[in-house]
Amino acid sequence: MSTLDQEALVYHQQPKPGKIEVISSKPCMTEKDLALAYSPGVAAPCKEIAKDPAKVYDYTAKGNLVAVISNGTAVLGLGDIGPAAGKPVMEGKGILFKQFAGIDVFDIEVATKNVDEFCNAVRVLEPTFGGINLEDIKAPECFEIEERLKKEMKIPVFHDDQHGTAIVSGAALLNACAITNRKMSDVRIVVNGAGASANSCAKIFIALGARRENIIMCDSQGVIYKGRTNGMNKYKEYFASETEARSLTEALKGADVFVGLSVAGALTPEMLKDMSKDPIIFAMANPEPEITPDKARAARPDAIIATGRSDYPNQVNNVLGFPSIFRGALDTRSTQINEEMKLAAVHALAKLAREDVPEKVSATYGGKAFKFGREYLIPKPFDTRVLMWVAPAVAKAAIDTGVATRKIEDWDSYRDTLEALQGPSKVFIRSAINRVHQNAEANGGELPKIVFPEGTSTKILKALATLVDERICQPILLGYPDRVKEKINALEIHALKDVPVIHPSNHPAYAKYVERLYSLRQRKGVSLREAERLMADPNYFAAMMVHMGEADGMVTGSSINYADAVRPILQTIGVYQNGVPAGLNFILLEDKFLVLADTTVNFNPTAEQCAAIALQAAKIVEYFGIEPRISMLSYSNFTGAPGTPAKMKKAAEIVKSLRPNMIVDGDMQADTAVNAEIMERLFPFSNLKGGANVLVFPNLESANITYKLIQQIGKVEVIGPFLMGVRRSANVLQRTTTVDGIVNSVVFTALEAQFIKDVLKHRG
């Protein structure tokens, strides 16, 4: 037994057998919960559904529930091993549905090889599921089963072994033809294999423009030709060719494309030598391809190669198709997944592969950069954009062809919903982005000007590509223009070609900025000569641009330590009246967020500073339309003992005196603050009901340790830190931040800049 096999057995057995479980989507902790979840409350939705069967989608999980059904007669790489032995594969399929599209799955293994029995077993399940995914059923029975169930059921029935591979390979073929300047109508294709996948691949190639007479299909007995009787069935007969070729070797002479859905080693290097220039080789047998890419490339260096394996480029992986396809079908409550929906998925995948690939995708694959071309024909499986592109395309095709029973009126909102499936941070950031857009529209379309001192930072430039595309800000880069432009060209970020680049000491405002810095800091030990030196520093120059109103905000810190990055901001922009500079982090949970402060600036804030920090954080929470509930944290609950407890108790009292209606309490422990049950059971006198959403820490150590620990081991998402208390919008990144982290910071910097600008305008 191999090491991988041993690891797989442990993975499937521990900590408990299997890979899936059923969890409750509603609370069931009290008698009231029980009465709502079951008798007598459950009768209410039952009666509504009895009156109107369509209400089943409103009151049950049917609309997001798919059955993965198999009899285990054609398990990938293992063959006919039976339904019980195939169950681990079906559970795995359930994980992929959930991971990539947020779809719940019940796997169902059927103990029959009889087509009638199989169809009868599946057909009567229609009331339970929103869709049926047929899996690992041998040909030709799989064709008949799918055909019958599609006719007999009013929910989508999709045999992924056929159509999933076809859809993904169709997208890859479209792009391979584009790269080699071929027309689909001209390509000569040889398909090796005549099972479910091969049959469907050939059909989808025809739908994409290939001519049937240009396709030769082979099986284990050779070419499927007109007049052959051995090993034939009606599905093979459809692809019988008028050809003299009788073997795979003969069929490949002059061919443009090889599509392998057969067995390892079926294609030899010698066979490739007679193919046309720039041969397209899709060797998709699993787990071992018909020919390995290294052998194929040794024989034909000009070949474009795809396989079904993740350790080679161009992996034709069904996970690029079925989760997003079902997502689009379920969201439109479609009665079927028709050919137009499949083709919509093909074109969406092909177009997405031609887009720039975000760093987040590269990071998932060990930092490897991807760019459309011979080594990158189709998106990577862990590219989260796949759902955003494919599901809407499928949904639109369903609506356009009349198989949808539910229309999508607002496509932007629908895409926001899809984005939300990828985690709470996506919802949070998308809501902030939408606010930036709304604010800009209210001000004639003008976006905030954000200056970036680190003009040659790769991470900054990659983030700006997204920010410009999303219309978040008007970026200004600092640095030597030639070097910045050279870096932009090297990274091929065409969206930034017109972004202004400023060299601080050569800028017309340099002398004015020097004088202003000198006037601000001359009584702090800064001479005129020192002011000149400091103003040549991009961080000081950026801060002065913001201070002078020539930029609306700044973001820095991706390449320098936090203290060095924040110093120019505090010395130049400064804090507003009674403001306290402080760091803030958002902790995002599935249904809410928490604010943590101060996480980055003040080592041991006083009670007065803690109160000011709390009020600053409260304003941010209020900006998102949520009532702040502030907890002053300590190691004790309402003791007011000397030291930290007394300080945090006093901080709570200061907040109450300044804003009497504010919900605030302390000192208290962290578990008391966030657990409403503890608070109500042990401390009913407190006005902090329902759990706090603003957590103010007594010192920098506790706050910084908490957010970084949560960031690494918590099942939550952390955004930030952000800088509060400053007169203008300025934020400092952590050096370990990712491109996505930079995007998030700039979104909130832009939002804050708009807010400050609006406040100043109304003040006159």
KAZINOR-V415784 format. One record per run of one state. SS is the DSSP state (~ for helix, > for strand, _ for the rest). FROM is the first residue (numbers start at 1). LEN is the number of residues. If there is no record, write none. Layout:
SS_FROM_LEN + SS_FROM_LEN
//
This chain:
__1_2 + ~_3_11 + __14_17 + ~_31_7 + __38_4 + ~_42_10 + __52_1 + ~_53_7 + __60_2 + ~_62_3 + >_65_6 + __71_4 + >_75_1 + __76_3 + >_79_1 + __80_3 + ~_83_19 + __102_2 + >_104_6 + __110_5 + ~_115_9 + __124_7 + >_131_4 + __135_6 + ~_141_12 + __153_3 + >_156_4 + ~_160_20 + __180_9 + >_189_4 + __193_3 + ~_196_12 + __208_4 + ~_212_3 + >_215_5 + __220_2 + >_222_2 + __224_1 + >_225_1 + __226_8 + ~_234_4 + __238_3 + >_241_1 + __242_6 + ~_248_4 + __252_5 + >_257_4 + __261_8 + ~_269_4 + __273_7 + >_280_4 + __284_9 + ~_293_7 + __300_4 + >_304_4 + __308_7 + >_315_1 + __316_2 + ~_318_3 + __321_1 + ~_322_10 + __332_2 + >_334_1 + __335_4 + ~_339_15 + __354_5 + ~_359_6 + __365_8 + >_373_1 + __374_2 + >_376_1 + __377_8 + ~_385_16 + __401_3 + >_404_1 + __405_6 + ~_411_10 + __421_3 + ~_424_19 + __443_6 + >_449_4 + __453_5 + ~_458_12 + __470_4 + >_474_5 + __479_2 + ~_481_11 + __492_2 + ~_494_3 + __497_3 + >_500_3 + __503_1 + ~_504_3 + __507_3 + ~_510_15 + __525_3 + ~_528_8 + __536_2 + ~_538_10 + __548_5 + >_553_4 + __557_5 + ~_562_12 + __574_1 + >_575_1 + __576_6 + >_582_7 + __589_4 + >_593_5 + __598_9 + ~_607_17 + __624_5 + >_629_5 + __634_10 + ~_644_15 + __659_4 + >_663_6 + __669_1 + ~_670_5 + __675_1 + ~_676_7 + __683_11 + >_694_3 + __697_3 + ~_700_14 + __714_3 + >_717_8 + __725_1 + >_726_1 + __727_2 + >_729_4 + __733_6 + ~_739_25 + __764_1
//
